[in-house]
């Protein structure tokens, strides 16, 4: 995946190690569904990659640590006429995150808004890129793309420490899974042979 800035968070990690504790890292979907965290998000004119920006608000009196990898992805429904988006990773607004062992997460302090950015991909080939005037709400992933969003999430988790930028390949896989041909995609989106081949591998993950 793309290379992002890892925050050292030395004091936080030192505190956990001293008391023999690690943060409980939860899935974003879990805390959104139970209302402990709320999301406000907009587009930024981009179709793939760091394409959705916003804020996470912690509604509790305890800090919440959220996994960078969004298991199976979340579906962001556009309030306007632009593309709906599939988000597979969430970072702090500068691309940062905390890391401890195998856990990569962002932290949302108690009763605080934190600026975030999603690594997200457009689900609707024929629609325009989402703008800052368009907001998003989280809804169920359409059945037609649940399989590919699960594959993309697995790929993101397996390659998290890689320096390779797979943004284009992931976007190709999402569109191809909906029946779009190479010729159709070529008319709107640039990619090379290696990216096309990687998209095939992502589609075939079990």
Secondary structure, DSSP 8 states (H G I E B T S, - for coil): -----EE--HHHHHHHHHTT----EE-HHHHHHTTSEEEEEEE-S-SEEEEEEEEEEE-SSS-EEEESEEEEEEEEEESSSS--EEEEEEEETTS-EEEETTEEEEEE-TT-EEEEEEEEEES-TTS----TT-BEEEE---GGGHHHHHHHHHHHHHTTT-----HHHHHHHHHHTTT--HHHHHTT----HHHHHHHHHHHT--
